[in-house]
Amino acid sequence: MPQLGLDEDGRAAHISPLDVRPEYLLLQNKSKSKKIKATCASWKKLQFPPRNLGLIGNDIKSLHSIINPPVAKIRNIGIMAHIDAGKTTTTERILYYSGYTRSLGDVDDGDTVTDFMAQERERGITIQSAAVTFDWKGYRINLIDTPGHVDFTLEVERCLRVLDGAVAVFDASAGVEPMCQDGMGVHSFNYAVESIREKLKAKPLLLQLPIGEAKTFKGVVDVVCKEKLIWSPKSDDGKDFERKPLLEMSDPKLLKETTEARNALIEQVADLDDEFADLVLGKFSENFDLLPAEKLQTAIRRVTLAQTAVPVLCGSALKNKGVQPLLDAITMYLPSPEERNYEFLQWYKGDLCALAFKVLHDRQRGPLVFMRIYSGMIKPQLAVHNINGNCTERISRLLLPFADQHIEIPSLTAGNIALTVGLKHTSTGDTIVSSKSSALAAARRAEREGGKKHSQNSEAERLLLAGVEIPEPVFFCTIEPPSVAKQPDLDHALKCLQREDPSLKVKLDPDSGQTVLCGMGELHIEIIHDRIKREYGLETYLGPLQVAYRETILNSVRATDTLDRTLGDRRHLVTVDLEAKPAETSSLLPVIKFAESVREDLSQASREAVENGIHSACVQGPLLGSPVQDVAITLHSLVIHPGTSAAMISACVSRCIQKALKKADKQILEPLMNLEVTVTRDYLSPVLADLAQRRGNIQEIQTRQDNKVVIGFVPLAEIMGYSTVLRTLTSGSATFALELSNYQAMNPQDQSTLLGRRRGLS
């Protein structure tokens, strides 16, 4: 992104991010060069002609307006799609055409801006979301390029949570599906549009039509303005294109097709927007051609913001065509931060309120925390309060994110995405405010204005912004350092990686004492292992990959237990009588009930001790040591000797539940995956035969153009290493997508085989 620095004579000069050295950073007062020392006050006074910053005309803007543009001119957007559909390629073109990179990056060449991790460049996929800040025609765009692989779904969700709009990229040959084989252009544009309508249940507004197909694709038609945009065949980088009106003499067929598409678009928008309908039926009912493009664009923006329809454009990022009109559409139709309704903002009255949505670890600077600022302002050296962690921290530096490059800035206001340095305890999903007192004041306003709606929530809960629901991991394996002396280093690396990636879980096996790594898939575990080696310099050893099974019980059992122990001069005596039975509804956590006689006499401290004991007992089941779910625990009797500690109560309850679980009829639950395989007709039979051997349950086989799409369920245990097998079976022509469906009971034979294998009997 072009930035301000000072030239050799001390005058304001524009520099590219690629030229940024520490002494050119904004507000960098530690430079050895006397000519570039500038105080905060002198920067604020500085006026300059903003060349190449996307501003229209000869506007003279202060530095403050470039760092903090008007909220109406900000667009926070994400690029999202299936794997290989072209998200990162689209982002690269956007950066190039907006003037923020000097050359076009390519995923296959491993030189893209947003895929800056070594693992991303080697595999040609996006693993971490990357934030990019740039300007386009006077608008500030904060863009996030998200992963498409199912193992990194959480990475997408936590970033989309803080964005105001999104650009969904679809492969024209596949539509809303996992298959992404054709990167050549738009030969199936109409199919993709229909797919959006059918699969996403959305109302697509066709704003463009393709000119040509696949290799003959050369441009697009702007349906709103009835113009054609033709990219020059001599321009390799796609910067040069012509915008010409469609004429009856030169383009009769294209003009007729465009007129029909425009009329259909006008009718579509009129059905969704009453204000536009009145305009069309009144002034332009006889001839839609007379309707000004500006009126139609305004109405399209209204229905887009109302989320009743979605604008659809076409192009080929790979062939450098159609990206500039996409940027225009982003600024024209997607909402600014002030056009999103956030109820909680009224309670803060302009005080700082921000959501930490991503944490990165930098070896030199420590944790880097990405924040979406909803109200107020962030500055360096600002003390902030973390509501979730109930702690106060200080922001040492404030940066503007440019993929893996960061430009230091003096302040950032509401509506922007900031990158902060210095927050040691903030994690993904934490709510950040200016102080504890401002949080309490906001809570009182929420209580006063929210009334009964919020009466059952605590003050803290009312203030917490929506975090991210962390899915349960489905794969796990042991991880060991090269030597015992390296264990602290491994623990530190895993702690840092967990803070970055909430879907990564690390636990200690109580029996073996080994560290267990739990993740969302094979690729997820593989990437974590690789990062520990590259970023932390540790050669670790992974145990065999295991499936995260769960356990449950099939019948009701009752158990009693007594714990009688004297520690020092203090006697701890507890007697427990409880019942464990299958829960009526599926629940990962145990359903806890207290008999009437117990509930009346139980103190809050004893109640918490009982609940802790129940939860700890259900962490490991009696069959495989897997978590126990779908179980209800009823406490019938609890006798506690005076002076007995809460820890002893928990221990007795936990031991009693383990006794009950061992007595019950037990059942192993295994993760079941939704599976979609897209394969050519020639290879359908071997794919189906292979899935039958994997205990697959085929639901249907769809036809999509020349391909077959197999849809069904398959146990996760049977699908490990499936990508390699599928490539071999189909000569690399098939693709597949997996997603966790639910947990289902294993049949007795499969359960016996699994238990025998775990005990070393088979």
C-alpha positions in Angstrom: 0.0 0.0 0.0 1.5 3.4 -0.9 2.5 5.2 2.3 4.0 8.5 3.4 7.6 8.8 4.2 10.1 11.7 4.0 12.5 12.0 1.1 16.2 13.0 1.5 15.3 16.7 1.8 12.7 16.1 4.5 9.7 16.5 2.2 6.6 14.3 2.1 7.1 11.4 -0.4 5.1 8.4 -1.4 6.7 5.0 -1.0 5.5 1.5 -1.8 5.2 -1.2 1.0 7.8 -3.1 -0.9 10.2 -0.3 -0.2 9.3 0.1 3.4 12.3 0.0 5.8 12.1 0.6 9.5 13.0 4.3 9.2 10.1 4.9 6.8 7.4 3.6 9.1 4.8 6.2 10.1 5.6 7.8 13.5 8.9 5.9 13.7 10.9 8.3 15.9 13.7 6.0 16.7 15.4 6.3 13.4 19.1 7.3 13.3 18.5 9.6 10.3 17.8 13.1 11.6 16.0 14.1 8.4 13.3 11.5 9.0 12.6 12.2 12.6 9.0 13.5 12.9 6.8 14.0 16.0 3.2 13.0 16.1 2.2 16.7 16.0 4.2 17.4 12.8 2.8 14.4 11.1 -0.8 15.6 11.8 0.0 19.1 10.4 1.4 17.6 7.2 -0.6 18.2 4.1 0.1 16.5 0.8 -1.3 15.6 -2.7 -2.2 11.9 -2.3 -0.9 10.4 -5.5 -1.9 6.8 -6.3 -4.1 6.5 -3.2 -7.2 6.0 -5.1 -8.6 9.5 -4.4 -10.6 11.2 -7.1 -9.5 14.5 -8.5 -7.0 16.8 -6.8 -8.2 16.4 -3.2 -5.8 17.5 -0.6 -6.1 15.3 2.5 -4.4 15.2 5.9 -2.4 12.2 7.0 -5.2 11.5 9.5 -7.8 11.1 6.8 -5.6 8.5 5.0 -5.1 6.5 8.1 -8.7 6.9 9.3 -10.9 7.6 6.3 -14.6 8.4 6.9 -16.6 5.4 8.1 -18.9 5.6 5.0 -15.8 5.0 2.8 -14.7 1.8 4.6 -15.5 -1.7 3.4 -14.6 -4.7 5.6 -14.9 -7.7 3.3 -13.8 -11.3 3.0 -13.1 -13.6 0.1 -14.6 -17.0 0.6 -15.1 -20.1 -1.5 -14.4 -23.8 -1.8 -10.8 -25.0 -2.0 -9.2 -24.2 -5.5 -12.0 -22.0 -6.6 -9.7 -19.0 -7.0 -9.9 -16.9 -3.7 -6.2 -16.2 -3.4 -5.8 -15.6 -7.2 -8.7 -13.1 -7.0 -7.0 -11.4 -4.0 -3.7 -11.1 -5.9 -5.4 -9.4 -8.8 -7.2 -7.0 -6.5 -3.9 -6.0 -4.9 -2.2 -5.6 -8.3 -4.9 -3.5 -9.9 -5.3 -1.3 -6.9 -1.6 -0.5 -7.1 -0.3 -2.2 -4.0 1.9 -4.9 -5.6 4.3 -4.5 -8.5 3.8 -7.9 -10.1 1.1 -10.5 -10.3 1.6 -13.4 -7.8 0.6 -16.9 -8.7 -0.5 -19.7 -6.4 1.2 -22.4 -8.5 4.5 -20.4 -8.4 4.2 -19.9 -4.6 4.7 -16.1 -4.7 1.3 -14.7 -3.6 1.1 -12.0 -1.0 -1.6 -13.5 1.2 -0.3 -17.1 1.1 2.9 -16.1 2.9 3.4 -19.2 5.1 5.9 -21.8 3.7 3.3 -24.5 4.1 0.8 -22.5 2.0 3.3 -21.9 -0.8 4.3 -25.5 -0.9 0.8 -26.9 -1.0 -0.9 -24.1 -3.1 -3.6 -23.7 -0.5 -4.6 -21.0 2.0 -4.2 -22.2 5.7 -4.3 -18.9 7.7 -6.6 -16.0 6.9 -4.5 -13.0 5.8 -5.6 -9.4 6.2 -4.9 -6.9 3.6 -5.6 -3.1 3.7 -5.7 -1.1 0.5 -7.5 1.8 -1.2 -9.7 1.9 -4.4 -11.1 5.1 -5.8 -11.3 6.9 -2.5 -12.5 3.8 -0.5 -10.6 2.0 2.2 -10.9 -1.8 1.8 -9.9 -4.2 4.6 -9.9 -7.6 2.9 -9.4 -11.0 4.3 -8.5 -14.1 2.2 -9.9 -17.1 3.9 -9.1 -20.9 3.6 -11.3 -23.2 1.7 -10.2 -26.6 3.1 -12.6 -28.2 5.6 -9.9 -28.6 8.2 -9.7 -24.8 8.5 -13.4 -24.0 8.7 -12.9 -22.3 12.0 -10.4 -19.9 10.4 -13.1 -18.8 8.0 -15.8 -18.4 10.6 -13.8 -16.3 13.1 -12.9 -13.9 10.3 -16.3 -13.6 8.7 -17.7 -12.8 12.1 -16.0 -9.3 12.0 -16.7 -8.5 8.4 -19.5 -6.4 7.0 -19.7 -8.1 3.6 -18.2 -10.9 1.6 -17.3 -11.9 -1.9 -18.1 -15.5 -2.6 -16.0 -17.0 -5.5 -17.4 -19.9 -7.5 -15.8 -22.0 -10.1 -18.1 -21.6 -13.1 -17.8 -25.3 -14.0 -18.8 -26.4 -10.5 -21.1 -23.8 -9.0 -21.8 -24.3 -5.3 -19.9 -27.6 -5.0 -16.5 -28.9 -4.0 -15.4 -29.7 -7.6 -13.0 -27.1 -9.0 -11.4 -28.5 -12.1 -11.7 -25.7 -14.6 -9.7 -22.5 -14.1 -10.0 -21.4 -17.8 -13.0 -19.1 -17.5 -16.8 -19.0 -17.5 -18.0 -21.7 -19.9 -20.7 -22.7 -17.5 -21.7 -19.3 -16.1 -25.5 -19.9 -16.3 -25.0 -23.3 -14.5 -23.2 -21.5 -11.6 -25.9 -18.9 -11.3 -28.6 -21.6 -11.1 -26.5 -23.4 -8.6 -26.5 -20.3 -6.3 -30.3 -20.1 -6.6 -30.9 -23.8 -5.9 -28.1 -24.7 -3.3 -27.9 -21.4 -1.4 -31.5 -20.5 -1.6 -30.4 -17.0 -2.6 -31.8 -14.6 -5.2 -28.9 -13.8 -7.7 -29.0 -10.4 -9.4 -27.2 -10.8 -12.7 -25.2 -7.6 -13.2 -22.9 -9.0 -15.9 -22.9 -11.4 -18.8 -19.7 -13.1 -20.2 -18.5 -12.3 -23.7 -17.2 -15.6 -25.0 -16.6 -18.9 -23.1 -13.5 -20.7 -21.8 -10.6 -19.9 -24.1 -12.6 -17.4 -26.1 -13.6 -15.4 -23.0 -12.5 -11.8 -23.6 -14.7 -9.6 -21.5 -18.0 -8.9 -19.8 -21.2 -7.0 -20.4 -22.3 -4.5 -17.8 -26.0 -5.2 -17.7 -26.9 -2.1 -15.6 -25.2 0.4 -17.9 -25.6 -1.7 -21.2 -21.8 -1.4 -21.9 -19.2 -3.9 -22.8 -15.8 -4.2 -21.2 -13.2 -5.8 -23.5 -9.7 -6.6 -22.2 -6.9 -6.0 -24.6 -5.3 -9.3 -25.9 -2.0 -7.4 -25.9 -2.2 -6.7 -22.2 -0.7 -9.7 -20.3 -1.5 -8.3 -16.9 -5.2 -7.3 -17.6 -4.8 -3.7 -16.6 -5.9 -2.4 -20.0 -9.6 -2.7 -21.0 -12.1 -0.7 -23.0 -15.6 0.3 -21.9 -17.9 0.8 -24.8 -21.6 1.3 -25.1 -23.5 -1.6 -26.9 -24.8 -0.5 -30.3 -27.4 -2.0 -32.6 -25.1 -1.8 -35.6 -22.0 -3.4 -34.1 -23.5 -5.8 -31.4 -27.2 -6.6 -32.3 -27.3 -10.0 -30.7 -25.4 -9.0 -27.6 -27.5 -5.8 -27.2 -30.7 -7.9 -27.4 -29.5 -10.3 -24.8 -28.3 -7.5 -22.5 -31.6 -5.6 -22.8 -33.5 -8.8 -21.9 -31.2 -9.4 -18.9 -31.6 -5.7 -17.8 -35.4 -5.8 -18.0 -35.4 -9.0 -16.0 -33.0 -7.4 -13.4 -35.3 -4.4 -13.1 -38.3 -6.6 -12.5 -36.4 -8.6 -10.0 -35.3 -5.6 -8.0 -38.8 -4.0 -8.2 -40.3 -7.1 -6.6 -37.9 -6.7 -3.7 -37.9 -3.0 -3.2 -41.1 -0.9 -2.9 -39.4 2.4 -3.5 -37.9 1.2 -6.7 -41.2 -0.4 -7.8 -43.0 2.9 -7.4 -40.4 4.6 -9.6 -40.5 2.0 -12.3 -44.3 1.7 -12.4 -44.7 5.4 -12.4 -42.1 7.1 -14.6 -40.6 4.3 -16.6 -43.3 1.7 -17.0 -43.5 2.2 -20.8 -39.8 1.9 -21.4 -37.2 0.4 -19.0 -34.4 1.7 -21.3 -35.0 5.2 -20.1 -34.4 4.2 -16.4 -31.0 5.8 -15.4 -28.3 3.4 -14.3 -27.8 5.3 -11.1 -31.4 4.7 -10.0 -31.0 1.0 -10.6 -27.6 0.8 -8.8 -29.1 2.6 -5.8 -31.9 0.1 -5.6 -29.5 -2.9 -6.0 -27.5 -1.5 -3.1 -30.7 -1.3 -1.0 -31.8 -4.9 -1.6 -28.2 -6.1 -1.1 -28.0 -4.4 2.3 -31.4 -5.8 3.2 -30.0 -9.2 2.3 -32.9 -10.1 0.1 -30.8 -10.6 -3.0 -27.1 -10.9 -4.0 -25.3 -9.2 -6.9 -23.6 -11.7 -9.2 -20.6 -10.8 -11.5 -18.4 -12.9 -13.8 -14.8 -13.0 -14.8 -11.6 -15.0 -14.7 -9.0 -13.9 -12.1 -6.6 -16.4 -13.6 -6.8 -14.8 -17.0 -6.8 -11.3 -15.4 -10.3 -10.3 -16.6 -13.2 -8.8 -14.6 -11.4 -7.9 -11.4 -11.6 -4.1 -11.7 -15.5 -4.2 -12.0 -15.6 -6.4 -9.0 -13.7 -3.8 -7.0 -16.2 -1.2 -8.2 -19.1 -3.4 -7.1 -17.6 -3.9 -3.7 -17.5 -0.2 -3.0 -20.9 0.3 -4.7 -23.0 -2.4 -3.2 -21.4 -3.8 0.0 -22.1 -2.1 3.3 -19.9 0.3 5.3 -19.5 -0.3 9.0 -22.2 2.3 9.9 -24.7 0.5 7.7 -24.6 -2.6 9.9 -26.8 -2.6 12.9 -25.0 -3.6 16.1 -27.3 -3.3 19.1 -24.5 -3.2 21.6 -23.0 0.0 20.3 -25.7 2.1 21.9 -24.5 1.0 25.3 -20.9 2.1 24.8 -21.7 5.7 23.9 -18.6 6.1 21.7 -16.2 4.3 24.2 -13.8 1.7 22.9 -15.4 -1.6 22.0 -13.5 -4.1 19.9 -13.4 -7.9 19.2 -10.1 -9.8 19.1 -10.7 -12.3 16.3 -7.3 -13.7 15.5 -3.9 -14.1 17.2 -0.5 -14.6 15.5 2.8 -15.2 17.2 5.8 -13.2 16.0 9.3 -14.2 17.3 10.5 -10.6 17.6 7.3 -8.8 18.6 5.4 -11.6 20.5 1.6 -12.0 20.1 0.0 -9.9 17.3 -3.7 -9.5 17.9 -6.1 -8.7 15.1 -9.1 -6.5 16.2 -12.3 -5.2 14.7 -13.0 -1.8 16.2 -16.7 -1.3 16.6 -16.6 2.0 18.5 -14.0 4.4 19.9 -10.4 4.6 19.0 -7.2 2.6 19.5 -3.8 4.3 20.0 -0.3 3.0 20.9 0.4 2.9 24.7 -3.3 2.7 25.4 -4.4 0.6 28.4 -7.4 -1.6 27.5 -9.6 -3.9 29.5 -10.3 -7.5 28.4 -13.8 -8.5 29.6 -13.4 -12.2 29.0 -10.1 -12.5 30.8 -11.0 -9.8 33.4 -7.6 -8.2 33.0 -6.0 -4.9 31.9 -3.3 -4.8 29.2 -1.4 -2.1 27.3 -1.1 -1.8 23.5 2.5 -1.0 22.8 2.2 -0.5 19.0 -0.5 -0.2 16.4 0.0 -1.6 12.9 -1.9 -1.6 9.6 -2.0 -5.2 8.3 -0.6 -5.9 4.8 -0.4 -9.8 4.7 3.0 -10.5 6.3 4.1 -6.9 6.2 2.8 -4.4 8.8 2.9 -0.6 8.6 3.1 1.3 11.9 0.3 3.9 12.4 -0.6 6.5 15.1 -4.3 5.7 15.7 -7.3 3.8 14.2 -11.0 4.6 14.6 -14.3 2.7 14.6 -15.0 0.5 11.5 -11.4 -0.4 10.9 -9.4 -3.6 11.4 -6.3 -3.1 13.6 -3.2 -5.2 14.4 -2.0 -4.6 17.9 1.3 -5.5 19.6 1.8 -5.9 23.4 -1.4 -7.8 24.5 0.0 -10.9 26.3 -3.2 -12.5 27.5 -5.8 -11.7 24.9 -7.1 -14.7 22.9 -9.4 -15.2 19.9 -13.0 -14.1 20.7 -12.2 -11.7 23.6 -14.1 -8.5 23.9 -11.8 -5.4 24.4 -13.0 -2.1 26.0 -11.3 1.0 27.3 -11.7 0.2 31.0 -13.5 -1.9 33.6 -15.6 1.1 34.6 -16.7 1.8 31.1 -17.7 -1.8 30.8 -19.8 -1.6 33.9 -21.4 1.6 32.8 -22.3 -0.1 29.5 -23.7 -3.0 31.4 -26.0 -0.7 33.4 -27.2 0.9 30.2 -27.9 -2.5 28.7 -29.8 -3.6 31.7 -31.8 -0.3 31.9 -32.6 -0.3 28.1 -32.8 -4.0 27.5 -35.4 -4.7 30.3 -36.7 -8.2 30.7 -34.9 -9.3 27.5 -31.6 -9.4 29.3 -32.8 -10.0 32.9 -31.5 -13.5 33.1 -28.0 -12.7 31.8 -25.1 -11.6 34.0 -23.6 -8.1 33.4 -20.5 -9.6 31.8 -22.5 -11.8 29.4 -24.4 -8.7 28.2 -21.2 -7.1 27.2 -19.5 -10.0 25.4 -19.4 -9.8 21.7 -20.3 -12.9 19.7 -17.2 -15.1 19.8 -16.6 -18.3 17.8 -18.0 -21.7 18.6 -15.1 -24.1 18.6 -15.9 -27.5 17.1 -14.7 -30.6 18.8 -11.6 -32.2 17.2 -12.0 -35.5 15.4 -8.4 -36.6 15.1 -5.7 -37.0 17.7 -2.1 -38.3 18.0 0.7 -38.2 20.5 3.6 -35.8 20.0 7.0 -36.1 21.6 10.1 -33.9 21.7 13.5 -35.2 20.5 14.6 -35.3 24.2 13.2 -34.7 27.7 15.2 -31.5 27.8 13.2 -30.1 24.9 9.8 -30.7 26.5 9.5 -27.1 27.9 10.3 -25.8 24.4 7.5 -28.0 22.9 5.1 -27.0 25.6 5.8 -23.3 24.7 5.4 -23.9 21.0 2.0 -25.7 21.6 0.8 -23.0 23.9 1.5 -20.3 21.2 -0.1 -22.4 18.5 -3.2 -23.0 20.6 -3.6 -19.3 21.2 -3.4 -18.8 17.4 -5.7 -21.7 16.5 -8.5 -22.4 19.0 -9.5 -25.5 17.1 -6.2 -27.1 18.1 -6.4 -28.9 21.5 -3.5 -30.2 23.5 -4.0 -32.5 26.6 -1.9 -34.7 28.7 -2.7 -38.5 28.8 -3.0 -39.3 32.5 -2.0 -42.9 32.0 1.1 -42.6 29.8 2.0 -39.0 30.6 2.3 -38.3 26.8 1.2 -35.0 25.2 -1.8 -35.6 22.9 -2.4 -33.3 19.9 -6.1 -33.0 18.8 -7.1 -31.4 15.5 -9.8 -31.1 12.8 -8.2 -33.4 10.2 -5.1 -35.1 8.8 -4.0 -31.9 7.1 -4.5 -29.8 10.2 -2.3 -32.1 12.3 0.3 -32.3 9.5 0.5 -28.5 9.3 0.9 -28.1 13.1 3.7 -30.6 13.1 5.4 -28.8 10.2 5.1 -25.4 11.9 6.7 -26.7 15.1 9.7 -27.8 13.0 10.0 -24.6 10.9 9.0 -21.9 13.3 10.2 -23.3 16.6 13.1 -25.5 15.4 11.9 -28.7 17.1 12.1 -32.1 15.4 9.1 -33.8 17.1 7.8 -37.3 16.7 4.1 -38.0 16.0 2.4 -41.2 17.1 -0.1 -42.9 14.8 -3.2 -40.8 13.9 -6.2 -41.9 16.0 -10.0 -41.1 15.5 -11.7 -39.2 18.3 -14.3 -41.8 19.4 -16.9 -41.2 22.2 -18.7 -43.4 24.6 -22.2 -43.7 26.1 -24.3 -46.0 28.2 -27.4 -48.0 27.1 -29.2 -48.6 30.5 -29.7 -47.0 33.9 -27.4 -48.0 36.7 -27.1 -46.8 40.3 -24.0 -46.7 42.5 -22.8 -45.6 45.9 -19.4 -44.7 47.2 -17.8 -43.5 50.4 -14.5 -41.6 50.7 -13.1 -41.5 54.2 -9.6 -39.9 54.5 -7.7 -38.1 57.2 -5.1 -35.6 56.2 -3.2 -34.2 59.1 -5.7 -33.5 61.9 -8.6 -33.1 59.5 -11.1 -35.8 58.5 -12.7 -35.8 55.1 -15.8 -38.0 54.8 -18.3 -38.1 51.9 -20.9 -40.6 51.0 -22.6 -40.4 47.5 -25.6 -42.2 46.0 -26.2 -41.4 42.3 -27.8 -42.8 39.2 -26.4 -42.7 35.6 -28.8 -43.3 32.6 -29.0 -42.4 28.9 -29.9 -38.8 28.3 -33.2 -38.1 26.6 -31.6 -35.7 24.1 -28.1 -35.8 22.6 -25.6 -33.8 24.7 -21.8 -33.7 24.8 -21.8 -32.6 28.4 -23.5 -34.7 31.1 -27.1 -33.6 32.1 -26.9 -33.0 35.9 -30.0 -33.4 38.2 -30.4 -33.2 42.0 -33.0 -35.0 44.0 -35.4 -32.6 45.9 -33.9 -33.6 49.3 -30.4 -32.9 48.1 -31.1 -29.6 46.3 -32.6 -28.0 49.5 -29.5 -28.6 51.7 -26.7 -28.2 49.1 -24.5 -25.1 49.4 -23.2 -23.4 46.3 -19.7 -24.5 47.0 -20.7 -28.2 47.4 -22.9 -28.0 44.3 -19.9 -26.8 42.2 -17.7 -29.5 43.7 -20.3 -32.2 42.7 -20.5 -30.8 39.1 -16.7 -30.7 38.8 -16.6 -34.3 39.9 -19.2 -35.3 37.4 -17.5 -33.5 34.5 -14.1 -34.9 35.3 -15.4 -38.4 35.4 -17.1 -38.1 32.0 -13.8 -36.9 30.3 -12.7 -40.6 30.1 -15.0 -43.5 29.5 -14.4 -47.1 30.7 -13.9 -48.6 27.2 -11.4 -46.5 25.3 -10.8 -43.6 27.6 -12.8 -41.4 25.2 -15.3 -38.7 26.4 -18.7 -39.9 27.6 -21.7 -38.2 26.1 -25.5 -38.5 26.0 -25.6 -39.4 29.7 -27.8 -38.0 32.6 -26.6 -38.1 36.2 -29.0 -37.8 39.1 -27.7 -37.2 42.6 -30.0 -39.0 45.1 -28.0 -38.6 48.3 -24.9 -36.7 49.5 -23.7 -36.8 53.0 -20.7 -34.5 53.8 -18.8 -34.6 57.2 -18.2 -31.0 58.5 -14.8 -29.7 57.4 -14.6 -31.9 54.3 -12.9 -30.1 51.4 -14.5 -29.4 48.0 -11.7 -31.4 46.3 -12.6 -34.5 48.3 -16.3 -34.1 47.4 -15.3 -33.9 43.7 -13.1 -37.0 44.0 -15.8 -39.1 45.7 -18.4 -38.1 43.1 -16.0 -38.8 40.2 -15.1 -42.2 41.6 -18.8 -43.1 42.1 -19.6 -42.2 38.5 -16.7 -44.3 37.1 -18.1 -47.2 39.1 -21.6 -46.7 37.6 -20.2 -46.4 34.1 -18.3 -49.7 34.4 -21.5 -51.5 35.6 -23.6 -50.1 32.7 -23.9 -51.6 29.2 -21.5 -49.5 27.1 -21.5 -48.3 23.5 -18.8 -46.7 21.4 -19.8 -43.8 19.2 -17.8 -43.0 16.0 -17.7 -39.8 14.0 -19.7 -40.0 10.7 -18.7 -37.8 7.8 -20.7 -36.3 5.0 -18.9 -37.3 1.8 -19.2 -35.9 -1.7 -17.1 -37.4 -4.5 -17.1 -35.9 -7.9 -15.9 -38.4 -10.5 -16.1 -39.0 -14.3 -18.4 -41.8 -15.4 -15.5 -44.0 -16.4 -14.3 -44.3 -12.8 -17.7 -44.4 -11.0 -17.7 -48.2 -10.5 -14.3 -48.5 -8.8 -15.1 -45.5 -6.5 -18.4 -47.1 -5.4 -16.7 -50.5 -4.8 -14.0 -48.8 -2.7 -16.6 -46.9 -0.6 -18.5 -50.1 0.0 -15.4 -51.6 1.6 -15.1 -48.5 3.8 -18.6 -49.0 5.3 -19.9 -46.1 3.2 -23.6 -45.5 3.0 -24.5 -44.0 -0.4 -27.5 -41.6 -0.3 -27.7 -40.6 -4.0 -25.7 -40.2 -7.2 -26.2 -36.9 -9.0 -25.3 -36.1 -12.6 -23.5 -32.8 -13.1 -22.6 -32.1 -16.8 -20.2 -34.9 -17.7 -19.5 -36.0 -14.1 -21.2 -38.0 -11.4 -21.4 -36.8 -7.8 -21.6 -39.5 -5.2 -23.3 -38.2 -1.9 -23.3 -40.3 1.2 -21.9 -41.0 4.7 -18.7 -42.8 5.7 -17.1 -43.4 9.1 -14.1 -41.2 9.7 -12.0 -44.2 10.7 -12.4 -45.6 7.2 -11.5 -42.4 5.3 -8.0 -41.7 6.6 -5.6 -41.5 3.6 -8.5 -41.5 1.2 -7.2 -38.7 -1.0 -4.2 -40.8 -2.0 -6.4 -43.9 -2.8 -8.9 -41.8 -4.7 -6.2 -40.3 -6.9 -4.9 -43.7 -7.6 -8.3 -45.1 -8.5 -9.2 -42.3 -10.8 -5.9 -41.3 -12.3 -6.1 -38.0 -10.4 -9.3 -36.9 -12.0 -11.7 -37.1 -9.0 -12.2 -34.7 -6.1 -13.9 -35.1 -2.7 -15.1 -33.0 0.2 -15.6 -34.2 3.8 -17.6 -32.6 6.7 -18.5 -33.9 10.2 -22.1 -35.0 10.3 -22.6 -36.5 13.7 -21.6 -39.3 16.0 -23.3 -42.7 15.5 -23.2 -46.0 17.4 -20.9 -48.7 16.1 -22.4 -52.1 15.4 -21.3 -54.8 17.9 -19.0 -56.5 15.4 -17.1 -53.3 14.5 -16.9 -52.4 18.2 -15.5 -55.7 19.2 -12.9 -55.5 16.4 -11.9 -51.9 17.5 -11.6 -53.0 21.2 -9.5 -56.0 20.2 -7.2 -53.9 18.2 -6.7 -51.4 21.0 -5.9 -54.2 23.5 -3.5 -55.8 21.0 -5.6 -58.9 20.4 -6.1 -58.4 16.7 
